Amino acid sequence: MKIILLIDFGSTFTKVTAVDLHKEILLGCASSFTTIDSDINIGLKNAIKKLEKEIGKLPDYTCLACSSAAGGLRMIVSGLVENVTAKAAKEASLGAGAKVIKTYAYELSEEDLIEIDKINPEILLLSGGTDGGDKKCILHNANIIAKSKSKFPIIIAGNKEVSYKCKNILKNKETYIVENVMPQFGKLNINSAQNKIREIFLKKIIYAKGISKIDSLMSEIIMPTPSAVMKSLELLSSGYEQESGIGELMAIDLGGATTDIYSIGYGNPQNSNVIYKGIEEPYVKRTVEGDIGMRYSIDGIVDYTSIDEISNILNLPKEKTLQMIEYLKNNPHIISSEKEFMNLDLVIASKAIEIATKRHCGTREEIYTSNGVAYLQNGKDLTSIKNIIATGGALIHLSDINKLIKYALYDLNQPYSLKPKKAKILVDKKYILSAMGLLSKLYPEIAIRIMKKELKYDRN
């Protein structure tokens, strides 16, 4: 028996998954509260004890780990134009597994600098200008950031003609030069920036959060948890060598603080009368809705939907609904079995899915040309996606996910939203996506075969 232990140090829970590599099966999964504020070893040992109580004493094993502990990888990005280089920088950061706290466009102000110092990110990505294009904005922003009192690494990913000038301006800071995230207008080039973000994460962020105290992990692979999830989804979609994938897909990770949406697919226009507008979208895309969540960010859903609508759906007085929402916000770890709270969770989950998928998927608008009606597409066309993966504790523990799937699908009342038109839902009941992303670094074929066995279509 050859065992590998896959560890996810989450902000709330430390999760462990044991895999038998010879039999290509899951031996078991367990979790315990993450003890980042004291000694992260304690939470890990508690999780392993729970696992061994379930499956018996583990023989010798190797470890791989990922982490979103202490809030994940917090980043700020800066670019020239909001929907161009700033968006490219944000795509690079999200795709590397980061949590983008703030995006700045155009020239930074002194007030922006005060805000940046207050946020004190773990990495700042400085972009702006295509190669041979605008130089003024990125140089101005480098001069502003040079005044920052905070110590955070800065990745320079803009117009290559002034990259070294920016580095010189920021000579008292820790800086790294990578390829321009948008060397030509509309063309993404995010791999170089993503690799550097992950490298900094490995060398600095993880160790600062105490994971380096675990001797068995010192020389092992560690990456941000969202990056591990993206890795597993890309593998499941595309396959590996002789092991086929399931095709283009979308995934919904519904959490207490954020709702993450992933899509693996090109999302190109599907008809000849559709013209693509804006910058190209990454094949592997992730969006993070920091204002939409089941507990910590429940107010974002209420603000977007209105308390009156939620109360009407629940057929409860407004005051009662507000009390219940406040209770959930103040007790984020509570999973109530009371019918009223279960119904509220279903409503909140449905609205979170509806909002987050709408923001993730592309849109189209009707225009009139000399040849008749045409359409402009902005973002990904995901109407042909056939599989949606459901993951995240808040989602997989709900009683009937199929009641919620319709909120991720195309709606005739919103005809210009390019959501999937018809898709089946695969449920990550054991919460293994991050573990399989880790496993894929060494054993991709085993990882995809386990996912095919464990991710089941929900037929309730």
Secondary structure, DSSP 8 states (H G I E B T S, - for coil): --EEEEEEE-SSEEEEEEEETTTTEEEEEEEEE--TTS-HHHHHHHHHHHHHHHH----SEEEEEEE-GGGSEEEEEEESSTTTHHHHHHHHHHHTTEEEEEEEESS--HHHHHHHHHH--SEEEE--S-TTS--HHHHHHHHHHTT--S---EEE-S-GGGHHHHHHHTTTS-EEE---S-SBTTB---HHHHHHHHHHIIIIIHHHTTGGG-GGGTTS-EEEHHHHHHHHHHHHHHEETTEE---SEEEEEE-SS-EEEEEES-----STTEEEESS---SEEEEEETT--SSTTHHHHHHHH-HHHHHHHHT--HHHHHHHHHHHHH-TT----SHHHHHHHHHHHHHHHHHHHHHHS-EEEEEEETTEEEEEEES---TT--EEEEESHHHHTSS-THHHHGGGS--TTSTTB---SS-EEEE-TT--HHHHHHHTTT-HHHHHHHHHHHSEE---
